[in-house]
Amino acid sequence: MAEQRVVMVGGGKGGVGKSSVTAGLARQLTAGGRKVGVIDADLAGPSQSVLFSCGPMRAEDGVMRPAACAESVTVASIGLIAHQDTALVWSDATAAGAVQLLTAPGMWADRDVLLVDLPPGQGRVTTELAQRFPTAECLLVTTGSPLALEECVRAAAFLRRMELPVAGLIENMAFCPCSGCGAHNALFDAKDAERVAERLGVPLLARLPFDAGVAAGAGLREAAAAVATGPVTTEA
């Protein structure tokens, strides 16, 4: 069996679409014949339980098992454990325990690719995951907003400090496609994300529209192909 690939999807800023991009990548990879698992590591705002039609997570032999989804993706998310109306408050200790729960040994052994939906910002959860998956690489998701781009640069610096290589950048919500003529109406200057990718020394893998289809994988074929065919970068 080929070595499992672990790809963390982050970006620094909340609301840039990391979770939708993670779900879209999972669907594209599954369509390409890969067995894909998704860890929803955004403990305070889990989204993957909403983006996928999943059964419940179950305990077997004292270990939680990921939920099976209709798309053949398996998902582990606090959103599949905690009640929807429950307020999720995390200390460093409980966050570390949650990461241990979602990444238990043997839980993902049958998956070819494991995607990790990171929380916004830089903190304990990402540090714990870096220790758990030391050979992982990362994709960064941003919008063209100056605030999001600056946070993306900070996120890259943090990940590299954790010795996690950054494989590429995905610009989300880059434009609105016209339903009539198909023209791309830019929401931000397209050159800004390109400049940040160049600054970070990574490829700009995709520019995605402001469209609900992102979670279904629209526009992510090239990025998914890069994930599926081996390490995108050797940069550390």
N, C-alpha and C positions, 0 to 999 in steps of 0.2 A: 504494500500500500504506500502511495506517495505521501511525503511529509505534509501534514496539515498546514495550511496557510492561515495565519491570523492577521486580520486587517482591522485596525481601529479607525473609526470615522469620527473626527472631531472638528473643531473650528474656533473654539474660544467663546464666541458670542452666541447667546441664546436666540432662537427664532430664525436662524439662517436656513433651517431645513435639514439638519444632520440626520434626523430620524427618518424623514421621507427619502433622503438619498440612500440611507442604509437599507431601507425596505426595497427601494428600486433596484439597488445592486443585488440584493438577495434574490429577487425575482429573475433578473437577467441571468445571474449565474446558474440558478436552478433550471431555467429554460435551456441553458447550454450544457446540461447534464451533470452539473456539480451537485453534491450533497452539501447543503448550506445550513449552518446554525447561526442564530442571531442572539447575542447577549445584550439586553437593554440595560446598560450601566448608568442611565440617567435616573438615579434612584428617586429623586424628588419630583421628577416629572416624566414618568414612564409613558412611552407612546406606542411601542411595538405591539402591545396587546390590543391596541385600537387599529393599527395599520394592517394587522393580519387577523384572519378568522381562525382563532386558535381554540383548541380544547384546553382543559385545565392542566396545570402542572401537578404531577403526582409524586409522592414519595415511594421509592422502592428500595428495600433493604437499608433504610435510614438515609437515603440520598434522594434529593429532589431531581426529577427528570424534566427536561424541557418539554413544552407543549408541542404537539403535532398540529400543523396548520394545513389548510386545504391545498396550499401551493407546494406542499412537500418540504417546506422550510420548517425547522424546529426553532422555537423561541423560548428563552427564559427571561422573564420580566417580573419585577416586583408588582407590576400592574396586574399580573395573573395570580398573585397571592393575596395582596391587600385589597380590601373592599374599596370600591370606587369612591365612596364618600369619606374614606379614612385620610386624615391629615398625616403626611409622611414627614417626620422630623428626625434628622439623623445626626448623631454624634460621630466622631472619628471611629470610635469602637464599634458602634452598630453598623456604620457604613462598611468597615472592614469585614464584619461578619456577613453582611449582605453580598459583598463581592465573593467571599469564600463560598457562600451558598450557590451563587450563580455560575461559579467556575469549578465546581467540585470535580476531583479526579475521576475520569471515566465518563463524565456526563456528556462529553462531546466527542468521544473517541471515534464514532462512525461518520463524522463530518469531514468533507474534503476542505471546506473553507469555513472559517469562523469569523463573522463580522461582529464588531463590538461598537455599539452606539454609545459614544462617550457623553458625559454631562458637559454643560457649558463651563467655561472657566478652567482654572488649574487648581487641583486639590487632591485630597486624600484618595478618592476613588481612582483617579487616573494613576496615581503613584502605586496603589495596590495592584492595579491591572498590569502595570509595567513590570512589576516583580513576578506576577503570575505568568505573563506571556513575554519573556525577554527577547524572543525572536520576532515579535510582531512588527509590522510596519503600519504607517498611518496615512490616511487621506484626510485632507483638510477641506471643509466646506465653508464657503463664505458667500455673502452677497457683494455687490459692488459698492455698498455703502462705505464711506471712509471709516466709520466707527468699526464696522465688521472686519474690514481689511486690516486695521491696526490690531484688533484682537486676534486675528488669524496669525499675524506675525508673532505676537506674544505666545500664542499656543504652540507655534512651531518651535520657538526657543525653549519652551517648557518641555515639549516632547523630546527634543534633542538632548536636553539636560538629563532626561530619563533614559537616554541612549536608545531611543526609538526613532528609526529613520522615517522621514517624511517622504512619501512616494509620489505625491502629486496634489494638485489643487483642483477643486470643482467649484465653479461659480454658479450659484443657484439664484433663481429669480432675476436673471440677467435681462430679460426682455419679455414683452407681452406680444404674442403672435396675434395678428389681426385675423379674425374669423372670416372676414370677407375676402381680402386680397392676399393674406398670408405674410404680409410684411412684418418684420420684427421691429417693434417699437421699443427702443432701448430705455431701460429705467435708470441706468448709470452709464458712465463712460466705460466702454468695453476695454479700453487700454489700461484702466486702473488695476483690474485683476491680473492682466498680463504682466504689468510691472511688478506686482507683488510676487507672482510666480517666479519671475526672473530674479527678483531680490532674494528669494528663498532658494533658488537654484533647483526648482522642480518644474515638471511639465504642468501646463494647464490642461487637464484631461477632458473637461467638458464645460460648456456654457448652457445652462438649462433655463427653460422658460418659466415664467410665473404661471404655473399650470398644475392642476391636481394630478396630472398624469405622471409626474415625477415619481410618486410612490409606486406606480405600476412599472417603472423602469424606463419610461420614455426618455430618450436622449442619453441614456447611460450605457449604451452598448459598448462604446470604446473603452470607457472606464472599467466596465465589467470584464472586458476581454483582457485588459491590463492586469486586473486582479487574478484572473484565471490562469494566465500563462506564465506566472512566476514573478519573482521580485521585480518591481518597476524600477527600483533604484538600488544602488549599492552605497548611497550616501548615508553617513551615520550622524 
